[in-house]
């Protein structure tokens, strides 16, 4: 689907966020990016989305994906407080088509059912829990039927129980809808549970220093989190990340 070649990003301030970052992404994969704070994970995601331009390098798209549809789930739900859940999810369709037509309404209703918010479509963001607001944000990103979904630490601010539930629900949606995902997280356990590949990034300026295949088959059950093999895998990824940190070899 995508081939990132030597992506470098230097901001006007002179800060080099990314340095020669290279990796490929195949159709249907679920890939997570992990790395220390400030290593450029979010910057890389914004470049893939076209929200920021690299200082050097290029992103090549396969011929089948020339009109790649991209959805983006930000760290905060960024819902419009004066609009209902239905109206927030409808926004991308309104920007494309104007007033929602019958097909749009059906699609919005379906997406709300996917994320378990069909009974809250007339509620306002202030009336929702943090997890429900994030569900609405995911629904808004899915309503345009993206080929590629980019998620920038969407569950970081949630409690552990809600986060685990949303991980499971997100995987279920991915398995059903067949889009491709790049997921940014600080949690190695979350990355291991969700992904078929974990990309480990170096400290700033960030680059991919390890591309690790996750050995667990889909569908993944909640019980995986208590499996010794899962714990050992997370420890191995954590160790790989630790060796990249300053002073690791002293």
C-alpha positions in Angstrom: 0.0 0.0 0.0 2.7 2.5 1.1 6.4 2.7 0.8 8.1 5.4 3.0 11.6 6.2 1.8 14.0 8.3 3.8 11.4 10.5 5.4 13.1 13.4 7.2 11.4 16.3 9.0 13.2 19.4 10.2 11.0 22.2 11.6 11.6 25.9 11.1 13.0 26.1 14.6 15.8 23.8 13.5 14.5 20.8 15.4 15.0 17.6 13.5 12.1 15.4 14.3 12.6 12.5 11.8 15.7 11.3 10.1 15.7 8.9 7.1 12.6 7.0 8.3 11.9 4.0 6.0 9.3 1.3 6.1 6.6 -0.4 3.9 3.0 -1.0 4.7 1.0 -3.7 3.0 -2.8 -3.7 2.4 -4.7 -5.0 5.4 -1.9 -4.7 7.9 -2.3 -3.4 11.5 1.1 -1.8 12.3 1.9 0.0 15.6 4.6 2.6 16.1 6.3 2.7 19.6 9.1 4.8 20.8 10.2 7.3 23.5 8.3 10.6 23.9 9.3 13.2 21.3 10.7 10.7 18.8 8.5 11.9 15.9 5.7 9.2 16.0 2.9 11.8 15.7 4.9 13.8 13.2 5.3 10.8 11.0 1.6 10.0 11.2 0.7 13.6 10.1 3.1 13.3 7.1 1.5 10.0 6.0 -1.9 11.8 6.3 -0.7 14.7 4.2 -1.2 17.1 7.1 2.5 17.9 7.1 5.2 17.8 4.4 8.5 16.0 4.9 11.7 18.0 4.5 13.2 15.1 2.5 12.2 11.6 1.4 9.0 10.4 -0.3 5.9 8.3 0.2 5.2 6.0 -2.8 1.7 4.5 -3.2 0.9 1.4 -5.1 -0.9 1.8 -8.4 -4.0 0.2 -6.9 -4.0 2.9 -4.2 -3.6 6.1 -6.1 -6.8 7.5 -4.7 -6.0 6.4 -1.2 -8.8 7.3 1.3 -7.3 8.2 4.7 -9.1 8.5 8.1 -7.3 10.1 11.1 -8.2 9.6 14.8 -6.4 12.2 16.9 -5.3 12.0 20.6 -8.4 14.0 21.6 -11.9 13.3 20.2 -12.1 16.9 18.9 -15.9 16.7 18.6 -18.0 19.8 18.0 -19.7 20.5 21.4 -22.7 22.2 19.9 -23.5 19.2 17.6 -25.0 15.8 18.4 -23.1 12.5 17.9 -25.0 12.0 14.7 -24.1 15.5 13.4 -20.4 15.0 14.4 -20.1 11.7 12.6 -22.0 13.3 9.6 -19.5 16.1 9.2 -17.0 14.4 6.7 -19.9 13.4 4.5 -21.3 17.0 4.6 -18.0 18.4 3.6 -17.9 16.0 0.6 -21.6 15.8 -0.4 -23.3 18.8 1.3 -26.5 17.9 3.2 -26.6 14.2 4.0 -28.7 12.2 1.6 -30.6 9.0 2.3 -27.5 6.8 1.6 -25.4 9.0 3.9 -27.9 8.7 6.7 -27.9 4.9 6.4 -24.1 4.9 6.4 -23.9 7.1 9.5 -26.4 4.9 11.3 -24.4 1.8 10.4 -21.1 3.2 11.6 -22.8 4.3 14.9 -23.9 0.7 15.3 -20.3 -0.5 14.6 -19.0 1.5 17.5 -22.0 0.9 19.9 -23.4 4.4 19.8 -26.6 4.0 17.9 -28.6 4.7 21.1 -26.6 7.9 21.7 -26.9 9.5 18.2 -28.9 12.4 19.6 -26.6 13.0 22.6 -24.1 15.9 22.8 -20.4 15.3 23.6 -20.8 16.7 27.1 -23.2 13.9 27.9 -20.8 11.1 26.9 -18.0 9.4 28.8 -14.4 9.7 27.6 -14.6 6.3 26.0 -17.9 7.1 24.2 -16.5 10.4 22.8 -13.5 8.4 21.4 -15.9 5.9 19.9 -17.7 8.9 18.2 -14.3 10.1 16.9 -13.5 6.7 15.4 -17.0 6.5 13.8 -16.4 9.9 12.2 -13.1 8.6 10.7 -14.7 5.5 9.4 -17.8 7.1 7.8 -15.9 7.9 4.6 -14.8 4.2 4.3 -11.1 4.8 4.5 -8.5 2.4 3.0 -6.0 3.5 5.7 -6.9 4.5 9.3 -4.3 6.5 11.2 -4.7 6.5 15.0 -2.5 8.8 17.2 -2.6 7.5 20.8 -6.4 7.5 20.8 -6.8 5.7 24.1 -4.0 7.2 26.1 -6.2 9.3 28.4 -8.7 6.5 29.2 -8.8 4.2 32.2 -7.3 0.7 31.8 -10.6 -1.1 31.6 -12.1 1.2 29.0 -8.8 1.1 27.0 -8.8 -2.7 26.9 -12.4 -2.8 25.8 -11.8 -0.3 23.0 -8.7 -2.3 21.9 -10.9 -5.3 21.5 -13.7 -3.4 19.7 -11.2 -1.7 17.4 -9.7 -5.1 16.4 -13.1 -6.5 15.7 -13.9 -3.6 13.4 -10.5 -4.0 11.6 -11.2 -7.7 11.1 -14.6 -7.0 9.7 -14.0 -3.9 7.6 -10.5 -4.8 6.2 -8.9 -1.4 6.3 -5.2 -0.9 7.0 -4.1 0.7 10.2 -1.1 2.6 11.6 -1.5 3.0 15.4 0.8 5.2 17.5 1.1 4.3 21.2 3.4 4.5 24.2 2.1 1.1 25.4 4.0 -1.9 24.2 1.3 -4.2 25.6 -1.3 -2.3 23.6 0.8 -2.5 20.4 1.4 -6.3 20.9 -2.3 -7.0 21.4 -3.4 -5.0 18.4 -0.8 -5.4 15.7 0.7 -7.9 13.3 3.9 -5.7 13.3 5.5 -3.4 15.8 7.9 -0.7 14.5 10.3 0.6 17.2 11.5 4.1 16.7 14.7 5.7 18.0 14.9 8.8 20.2 14.7 12.1 18.2 15.5 12.4 15.4 13.3 9.4 15.0 13.8 6.5 12.6 12.6 2.9 12.5 15.3 0.8 14.2 13.3 -2.5 14.5 10.4 -4.0 12.6 9.1 -6.9 14.7 6.5 -9.4 13.6 3.9 -10.2 16.3 3.6 -14.0 16.5 0.0 -14.3 17.8 -2.8 -15.3 15.5 -6.1 -13.4 15.0 -8.7 -13.2 16.3 -7.1 -12.2 19.5 -8.9 -13.0 22.8 -8.7 -10.9 26.0 -7.1 -14.0 27.6 -4.0 -13.3 25.5 -3.0 -10.6 27.9 -2.4 -13.2 30.6 -0.4 -15.6 28.3 3.2 -16.1 29.2 4.2 -15.9 25.6 2.5 -12.5 25.3 4.3 -11.2 28.4 7.6 -12.5 27.1 7.1 -10.9 23.7 6.3 -7.5 25.3 9.4 -7.8 27.4 11.5 -8.4 24.2 10.1 -5.4 22.5 10.7 -3.3 25.6 14.3 -4.5 25.7 14.8 -3.5 22.1 13.4 -0.1 22.8 15.5 0.3 25.9 18.8 -0.4 24.0 18.1 2.6 21.8 17.9 5.1 24.6 20.8 7.4 25.5 23.2 5.7 28.0 21.8 2.2 27.3 25.3 0.8 26.5 27.2 2.5 29.3 
